[in-house]
Amino acid sequence: MYRETAEELLGFIAKSPTCFHAVAAMKEILKAEGCTELREEDRWSLEKGGKYYVTRNDSALIAFAVPKEEAKGYRIMASHSDSPTFKIKENPEMEAEGKYVKLNVECYGGMICAPWFDRPLSVAGRVVVKENGEIVSKLVNVDRDLLMIPNLAIHMNRTVNDGYKFNAQKDMLPLYGMGSAKGTFMKTVAEAAGIKEEDILGHDLFLYNRQEGAIWGAENEFVSSARLDDLQCAFSSLKGFLAGKKEKYIAVHCVLDNEEVGSGTKQGAASTFLHDVLVRINSGLGHDYEDYLRKLAGSFMVSADNAHAVHPNYAEKADPVNRPCMNEGIVIKYSANQKYCTDGVSAAVFKDLCRKAEVPFQIFTNRSDILGGSTLGNISTTQVALSAVDIGLAQLAMHSPYETAGVKDTAYLVKAAEMLFE
């Protein structure tokens, strides 16, 4: 079961080189499961027993299922679709020495820079065109080894192994081709999208790592891939949403965008997207705003974003007693300064849920002298005030273009999500 689930995860990630592709892949699965697509600009007609989904910006998605009987409230699992990478700038081609063409890029999120060097990369995202008088987006993936960020030889940088501060504008620009490639990059993108170069009015294009995911280790106990943070949680949430019985609560599978850059966008956790959808579900079922607030008071959200495992080479970086490991269960994350939304009550609810689902759980806190990151849970609850817990799956090399996690843990979270959506 564990390996099968991990292999399915790798297949999902392979289809999801960007947030736009991840949402498209989830839409395809939801459609196949009989879910009805809604659009924010349309009036919604909802029925008890119905299953629906809606997207915003093509990079965030909320799916929900209405029970046949009157719902007690909402059960929500929230994750995010984006990962740290490099975004292609406008007018991206840059000549070098009259012999090469490289691309102008900028950092998206807080990535580990060093692993991006000397590996095959490509470009994916969306292009925006006008069709039949309307502005429309089209997915694009240049599905071949197209780019590389070459290292400087050690002979020219003898201190590189003593520590080096990378400059995004100088060190991290990918090589695209020899001088003869000048003027062809957007044509290459257009061909991959099946359109004409001159029809492109706008684009959101990103670099992605071409290395395939792998299951490895002495007993095949590890899974490594690009974008485990946070597609591992998004995938698990979707699987649990589809498998859960969804009988007493409105089940909500929520995947937001732009977590890696602070969530402050119309499709991020700080936006009104989740709030808008919940309010429209409430009114679509014939209830007033006070009914919505009453149901919210009895609701629960799991904010699912991956967590740090104790590193075998840097064990001292972990908290002295709360030391999560891969393959040992779902990680409940705590922060005294509210970087995570977990409190005593929400932790108790989630621990009880894990016990019912018969999956292990463990605890993460930062060292008290190391400032940790934040996630979407505490941001989402400023828009939708409800009891919430922050959890994740233990992994190594977070924000590397090739991350590592435990083979067992995806299946653990799928079971917990299924129990949440019971």
C-alpha positions as CSV (number, residue, x, y, z in Angstrom):
1,M,0.0,0.0,0.0
2,Y,2.7,2.5,1.0
3,R,4.8,2.1,-2.2
4,E,1.7,2.1,-4.4
5,T,0.5,5.4,-2.9
6,A,4.0,6.9,-3.2
7,E,4.2,5.9,-6.9
8,E,0.8,7.5,-7.5
9,L,2.1,10.6,-5.8
10,L,5.1,10.7,-8.2
11,G,2.8,10.4,-11.1
12,F,0.7,13.3,-9.9
13,I,3.8,15.4,-9.4
14,A,5.1,14.5,-12.9
15,K,1.9,16.0,-14.3
16,S,2.3,19.1,-12.2
17,P,5.5,21.1,-13.1
18,T,3.7,24.3,-12.0
19,C,0.8,25.4,-9.8
20,F,-1.3,25.7,-13.0
21,H,-0.6,22.2,-14.0
22,A,-1.3,20.9,-10.5
23,V,-4.8,22.5,-10.5
24,A,-5.5,21.2,-14.0
25,A,-4.5,17.7,-12.9
26,M,-6.8,17.9,-9.9
27,K,-9.7,19.2,-12.1
28,E,-9.2,16.2,-14.4
29,I,-9.5,13.8,-11.4
30,L,-12.5,15.6,-9.9
31,K,-14.3,15.6,-13.2
32,A,-13.7,11.8,-13.6
33,E,-15.2,11.4,-10.1
34,G,-18.4,13.1,-11.1
35,C,-17.8,16.5,-9.6
36,T,-19.5,19.5,-11.2
37,E,-17.4,22.6,-12.2
38,L,-18.6,25.9,-10.9
39,R,-17.4,29.4,-12.0
40,E,-17.1,32.4,-9.7
41,E,-18.8,34.6,-12.3
42,D,-21.9,32.4,-12.5
43,R,-24.8,32.0,-10.2
44,W,-24.5,28.7,-8.3
45,S,-27.2,26.1,-8.1
46,L,-26.3,23.6,-5.3
47,E,-28.0,20.4,-4.2
48,K,-27.7,18.2,-1.2
49,G,-25.6,15.2,-2.1
50,G,-23.8,17.2,-4.8
51,K,-20.0,17.4,-5.4
52,Y,-18.5,20.6,-6.9
53,Y,-15.2,22.4,-7.5
54,V,-14.2,26.0,-8.4
55,T,-10.9,27.5,-9.3
56,R,-9.4,31.0,-9.1
57,N,-6.6,32.2,-11.3
58,D,-6.2,28.6,-12.6
59,S,-3.8,28.1,-9.7
60,A,-6.0,27.7,-6.7
61,L,-8.9,25.2,-6.4
62,I,-11.6,24.4,-3.8
63,A,-13.7,21.2,-4.1
64,F,-16.6,20.5,-1.8
65,A,-19.2,17.9,-1.2
66,V,-22.6,18.6,0.4
67,P,-24.0,15.7,2.5
68,K,-27.6,14.5,1.8
69,E,-28.7,15.5,5.3
70,E,-28.4,18.9,6.9
71,A,-24.7,19.6,7.5
72,K,-23.3,20.3,11.0
73,G,-20.5,22.5,9.6
74,Y,-17.4,22.3,7.5
75,R,-14.4,20.0,7.5
76,I,-11.6,21.6,5.5
77,M,-8.1,20.4,4.5
78,A,-6.0,23.3,3.1
79,S,-2.7,23.0,1.2
80,H,-0.9,24.9,-1.5
81,S,0.0,24.4,-5.1
82,D,3.1,26.5,-5.5
83,S,6.8,25.7,-4.8
84,P,10.0,27.8,-4.8
85,T,11.4,28.2,-8.3
86,F,12.5,30.8,-10.8
87,K,10.1,32.9,-12.8
88,I,10.9,34.0,-16.3
89,K,10.9,37.8,-16.7
90,E,9.4,39.7,-19.5
91,N,11.8,40.0,-22.6
92,P,13.8,37.2,-21.1
93,E,16.6,36.6,-23.6
94,M,20.1,38.0,-22.8
95,E,23.1,37.7,-25.0
96,A,26.5,36.8,-23.4
97,E,29.8,37.4,-25.2
98,G,28.0,37.5,-28.5
99,K,28.1,33.7,-28.4
100,Y,25.4,32.5,-25.9
101,V,21.8,33.2,-25.1
102,K,20.7,33.0,-21.5
103,L,17.4,33.8,-19.8
104,N,16.6,36.6,-17.3
105,V,14.9,35.1,-14.3
106,E,14.0,36.1,-10.7
107,C,13.5,34.1,-7.6
108,Y,10.0,32.9,-6.6
109,G,10.0,32.0,-3.0
110,G,12.9,31.0,-0.7
111,M,14.7,28.3,-2.6
112,I,18.0,26.5,-1.8
113,C,20.0,27.8,-4.8
114,A,22.9,25.3,-5.0
115,P,21.0,22.2,-6.2
116,W,19.6,24.1,-9.2
117,F,23.0,24.1,-10.9
118,D,24.1,21.5,-13.5
119,R,20.8,19.7,-13.9
120,P,18.4,19.6,-16.9
121,L,15.7,22.2,-16.5
122,S,12.7,23.3,-18.6
123,V,10.0,25.8,-18.7
124,A,6.3,25.5,-17.9
125,G,3.3,27.6,-16.9
126,R,0.7,29.5,-18.8
127,V,0.4,31.8,-21.8
128,V,-2.4,34.3,-22.3
129,V,-4.0,34.8,-25.7
130,K,-7.1,36.3,-27.3
131,E,-9.6,33.8,-28.8
132,N,-13.0,34.7,-30.2
133,G,-12.7,38.2,-28.6
134,E,-11.9,36.8,-25.1
135,I,-8.7,36.7,-23.1
136,V,-7.9,33.0,-22.3
137,S,-5.1,31.1,-20.6
138,K,-3.4,28.1,-22.1
139,L,-1.2,25.6,-20.2
140,V,2.3,25.2,-21.6
141,N,5.1,22.7,-20.9
142,V,8.2,22.6,-23.0
143,D,8.5,18.9,-22.3
144,R,12.2,18.4,-23.0
145,D,15.6,19.2,-21.5
146,L,15.9,22.9,-22.5
147,L,18.0,24.8,-20.0
148,M,20.8,24.5,-17.5
149,I,22.4,26.8,-14.9
150,P,26.1,25.9,-15.3
151,N,28.4,26.2,-12.3
152,L,31.6,28.1,-12.4
153,A,34.6,25.8,-12.4
154,I,36.4,25.4,-9.0
155,H,39.6,26.6,-10.7
156,M,38.0,30.0,-11.1
157,N,36.3,30.1,-7.6
158,R,38.7,28.2,-5.2
159,T,36.6,29.2,-2.2
160,V,33.2,27.9,-3.5
161,N,33.3,25.0,-1.0
162,D,34.0,27.4,1.9
163,G,30.6,29.0,1.4
164,Y,29.3,31.2,-1.3
165,K,26.5,33.8,-1.5
166,F,24.6,33.4,-4.7
167,N,23.5,36.5,-6.6
168,A,20.2,35.8,-8.4
169,Q,20.9,38.3,-11.1
170,K,24.3,37.0,-11.9
171,D,24.8,33.4,-10.8
172,M,21.3,31.9,-11.4
173,L,20.6,32.7,-15.1
174,P,20.0,29.6,-17.1
175,L,21.8,28.9,-20.4
176,Y,19.3,28.6,-23.3
177,G,21.5,28.2,-26.4
178,M,24.3,29.4,-28.6
179,G,24.0,32.8,-30.3
180,S,22.0,31.3,-33.2
181,A,19.1,30.7,-30.6
182,K,18.6,34.5,-30.3
183,G,15.0,35.4,-30.7
184,T,13.6,31.9,-30.5
185,F,12.6,31.4,-26.9
186,M,9.1,32.7,-27.0
187,K,8.7,30.8,-30.3
188,T,9.7,27.6,-28.5
189,V,7.1,28.3,-25.9
190,A,4.4,29.1,-28.4
191,E,5.1,25.9,-30.3
192,A,4.7,23.9,-27.1
193,A,1.4,25.6,-26.4
194,G,0.2,25.1,-30.0
195,I,-0.2,28.7,-30.8
196,K,1.5,31.5,-32.7
197,E,4.2,33.5,-31.0
198,E,2.6,36.8,-32.1
199,D,-0.7,35.8,-30.4
200,I,0.9,35.7,-26.9
201,L,-0.3,38.7,-24.9
202,G,1.1,37.6,-21.5
203,H,2.7,34.7,-19.7
204,D,3.5,33.2,-16.3
205,L,6.4,30.9,-17.0
206,F,8.6,29.1,-14.5
207,L,11.7,26.9,-14.5
208,Y,11.2,23.3,-13.3
209,N,13.6,20.4,-12.5
210,R,13.4,17.7,-15.1
211,Q,14.7,14.9,-12.9
212,E,12.1,12.2,-12.3
213,G,10.9,11.2,-8.9
214,A,12.4,8.1,-7.3
215,I,11.8,5.6,-4.6
216,W,15.1,4.5,-3.0
217,G,17.0,3.5,0.1
218,A,18.1,0.2,1.6
219,E,14.5,-0.9,1.9
220,N,13.0,1.5,-0.6
221,E,11.8,3.6,2.3
222,F,12.4,7.1,0.8
223,V,10.7,9.0,-1.9
224,S,12.4,11.9,-3.6
225,S,11.0,14.4,-6.1
226,A,10.6,18.0,-7.0
227,R,7.8,19.9,-5.4
228,L,7.0,17.5,-2.5
229,D,6.4,20.7,-0.6
230,D,3.4,21.0,-0.9
231,L,2.0,18.7,-3.6
232,Q,2.5,15.7,-1.2
233,C,-0.2,17.3,1.0
234,A,-2.4,18.5,-1.8
235,F,-2.4,15.0,-3.3
236,S,-3.2,13.4,0.0
237,S,-6.0,15.8,0.7
238,L,-7.6,15.1,-2.7
239,K,-7.3,11.3,-2.2
240,G,-8.9,11.6,1.2
241,F,-11.6,13.9,0.0
242,L,-12.7,11.5,-2.7
243,A,-12.5,8.4,-0.4
244,G,-14.3,9.9,2.6
245,K,-18.0,9.3,3.2
246,K,-18.8,13.0,3.7
247,E,-22.0,12.3,5.6
248,K,-22.3,14.9,8.4
249,Y,-20.2,17.8,7.4
250,I,-19.5,19.7,4.2
251,A,-16.2,18.4,3.1
252,V,-13.8,21.0,1.6
253,H,-10.6,20.2,-0.3
254,C,-8.8,23.6,-0.5
255,V,-5.6,24.2,-2.5
256,L,-4.4,27.8,-2.4
257,D,-1.5,29.5,-4.3
258,N,1.4,31.8,-3.5
259,E,2.1,30.4,0.0
260,E,5.8,30.5,-0.8
261,V,5.7,34.3,-1.3
262,G,3.4,35.2,1.6
263,S,-0.1,34.3,0.4
264,G,-1.1,37.9,-0.2
265,T,-2.7,37.5,-3.5
266,K,-6.3,37.1,-4.7
267,Q,-5.8,33.3,-4.8
268,G,-3.6,33.0,-1.7
269,A,-4.5,32.2,1.9
270,A,-4.8,35.9,2.8
271,S,-7.4,36.3,0.1
272,T,-11.2,35.9,0.4
273,F,-11.3,32.8,-1.8
274,L,-12.1,30.3,0.9
275,H,-14.4,32.7,2.7
276,D,-16.2,33.5,-0.6
277,V,-16.7,29.8,-1.4
278,L,-18.0,28.9,2.1
279,V,-20.4,31.9,2.1
280,R,-21.7,30.9,-1.3
281,I,-22.2,27.3,-0.2
282,N,-24.2,28.5,2.8
283,S,-26.4,30.8,0.7
284,G,-26.7,28.3,-2.1
285,L,-28.3,25.9,0.4
286,G,-30.8,28.4,1.5
287,H,-29.2,29.7,4.7
288,D,-28.6,33.2,6.0
289,Y,-25.3,34.7,7.2
290,E,-26.0,33.9,10.9
291,D,-26.4,30.3,9.9
292,Y,-23.0,30.5,8.2
293,L,-21.4,31.9,11.4
294,R,-23.1,29.2,13.5
295,K,-21.8,26.4,11.3
296,L,-18.3,28.0,11.2
297,A,-18.2,27.8,15.0
298,G,-18.6,24.0,14.8
299,S,-16.2,23.6,11.9
300,F,-12.6,22.4,11.8
301,M,-9.7,23.0,9.4
302,V,-6.4,21.0,8.8
303,S,-3.7,23.2,7.3
304,A,-1.4,20.7,5.6
305,D,2.0,21.9,4.6
306,N,5.2,19.8,4.9
307,A,7.4,19.7,8.0
308,H,11.1,19.4,8.8
309,A,12.5,15.9,9.6
310,V,15.5,15.6,11.8
311,H,18.5,15.8,9.5
312,P,21.0,12.9,9.9
313,N,23.9,15.3,9.3
314,Y,22.5,18.3,11.3
315,A,20.7,16.7,14.2
316,E,21.6,19.7,16.4
317,K,19.3,21.9,14.3
318,A,16.2,20.2,15.7
319,D,14.4,20.8,19.0
320,P,15.9,18.8,21.8
321,V,12.8,16.7,22.4
322,N,10.4,17.2,19.5
323,R,12.2,15.5,16.6
324,P,10.1,14.2,13.7
325,C,11.4,11.5,11.4
326,M,10.3,10.4,8.0
327,N,8.1,7.3,7.9
328,E,6.9,7.8,11.5
329,G,3.7,9.6,10.9
330,I,1.9,12.9,10.4
331,V,3.7,15.9,12.0
332,I,1.6,18.3,14.2
333,K,3.3,21.7,14.2
334,Y,3.4,24.1,17.1
335,S,4.6,27.7,17.4
336,A,4.3,30.0,20.4
337,N,4.4,33.1,18.2
338,Q,1.5,31.7,16.1
339,K,3.5,31.0,12.9
340,Y,1.3,27.8,13.1
341,C,-2.3,27.9,14.1
342,T,-2.2,24.7,16.3
343,D,-3.5,25.2,19.9
344,G,-4.3,22.7,22.6
345,V,-7.8,22.1,21.5
346,S,-7.1,21.7,17.8
347,A,-4.2,19.4,18.5
348,A,-6.4,17.2,20.7
349,V,-9.0,17.0,17.9
350,F,-6.4,16.0,15.3
351,K,-4.7,13.5,17.6
352,D,-8.1,11.9,18.2
353,L,-8.7,11.8,14.5
354,C,-5.3,10.1,13.8
355,R,-6.1,7.5,16.5
356,K,-9.4,6.7,14.9
357,A,-7.7,6.5,11.5
358,E,-5.0,4.3,13.0
359,V,-2.1,6.4,11.8
360,P,0.9,7.6,13.8
361,F,1.6,11.2,14.6
362,Q,4.5,13.1,15.9
363,I,5.3,16.6,17.1
364,F,7.4,19.5,15.6
365,T,8.6,22.7,17.3
366,N,11.5,24.8,16.2
367,R,14.5,25.2,18.4
368,S,13.8,28.2,20.6
369,D,16.8,30.0,19.2
370,I,16.0,29.4,15.5
371,L,13.2,31.3,13.7
372,G,11.1,29.0,11.7
373,G,8.9,29.5,8.7
374,S,5.1,30.0,8.6
375,T,2.4,28.5,6.5
376,L,-1.2,29.1,5.3
377,G,-3.1,28.1,8.4
378,N,-2.7,31.1,10.5
379,I,-3.2,33.4,7.5
380,S,-6.4,31.6,6.4
381,T,-8.0,31.9,9.8
382,T,-7.9,35.7,9.5
383,Q,-10.5,35.3,6.8
384,V,-12.3,32.3,8.0
385,A,-12.3,32.2,11.8
386,L,-12.5,28.5,12.9
387,S,-10.6,26.0,14.9
388,A,-7.5,24.9,13.0
389,V,-4.4,22.7,13.3
390,D,-1.2,22.9,11.3
391,I,0.3,19.6,10.2
392,G,2.6,18.2,7.5
393,L,4.7,15.3,6.5
394,A,8.4,15.1,7.6
395,Q,10.9,15.7,4.8
396,L,14.5,16.7,4.2
397,A,15.9,19.4,1.9
398,M,12.8,21.5,2.0
399,H,12.8,24.1,-0.8
400,S,15.4,22.2,-2.8
401,P,14.5,21.4,-6.4
402,Y,14.7,17.7,-5.3
403,E,13.2,17.0,-1.8
404,T,13.1,13.7,0.2
405,A,10.3,12.2,2.3
406,G,9.2,8.9,3.7
407,V,7.4,6.3,1.5
408,K,4.9,5.5,4.3
409,D,3.8,9.0,5.2
410,T,1.7,9.9,2.1
411,A,-0.5,6.9,2.8
412,Y,-0.8,8.0,6.5
413,L,-2.1,11.4,5.5
414,V,-4.5,10.0,2.9
415,K,-6.0,7.8,5.7
416,A,-6.2,10.8,8.1
417,A,-7.8,13.0,5.4
418,E,-10.3,10.2,4.7
419,M,-11.2,10.1,8.4
420,L,-11.5,13.9,8.5
421,F,-14.0,13.8,5.6
422,E,-16.1,11.0,7.2
